[in-house]
Amino acid sequence: SSFELPGLKKEDVDIDVHDGRLTITVKERKFGRFARTLRLPQGKLGRINASLENGVLTVTFPKAAPEAAPRKITIP
């Protein structure tokens, strides 16, 4: 996921993971504080990385496993 945060430094951004959710909180002088929360795929939450370059915050995390295809049950 990418977020445009022009003019902000990494010290202005907090990223927390709690209860399967990733929350990005930004502290900005002009507008105050705002946050965005995303639901994370289940499992492997320890593999989350973030970078802030040229005003763009990029957060990467593992893809969720594809859901199993529906299975038809036959009645004998």
N, C-alpha and C positions, 0 to 999 in steps of 0.2 A: 504494500500500500504506500502511496506517496501523498504528501501533504505540502502545499506551498506555504512557506513561512518566511516571506521576504524580510530581510533586515534583522532577523533573530539569530542569536548565538545559541550554541548547545546548552549553555548555562540557563537559558530561558525556557527550556523544554524538559519536562519530566515524563518518563515512560514507565508505567507500572503494569504488572501482570498480577491479577488476583481473581480467583474463582472462575478461570476460563475466559477472562475478559482482559483485553489490552486497553489501557487508558492513556491517552496522550494529553497532558496538561501543559498549556502555554501561559507564561506570565509575560504580559506585554504592557509597557508603561501607558501607552495611549488608550488602549481598549480594556485594560485590566486582565482578567484571567478567564480562559475558556478551556473546555475539555471536549475530547471526542473519545467514545468508547466503541471498540469493535469486539465481536465475539470471535474467539479463536477456535481453530480446528482442534478436535480432541487429540490428546497424546502429544508427546514430544514438544512440550512447551518450553523446554530449555534451549531450543535452537532458534531463538528470536534474536535478530540483529537489527541495528539501526545506524543510519548515517545521515549527517546534515551537511549538504554541499550546495553552495550557491543558492541558499534560501529554499532548498527542497529537502524535506525530511523523508527518507525512504526507510520503511520498516519491512523486514522480510521474516517470514515464518513458514514452517512446513505446510505443504498442501494437505488438505484433508483427504483421507482415503475415500475413493468413490463408493457411493452407496451400493450395496449388493442389489442386483437386479431382482425384481419380484419373482418369486418361485411359485409355480402352480402346484397345488396339491390335488392329487386325484383320489377319489373315494373308491376303494376296491369293491 
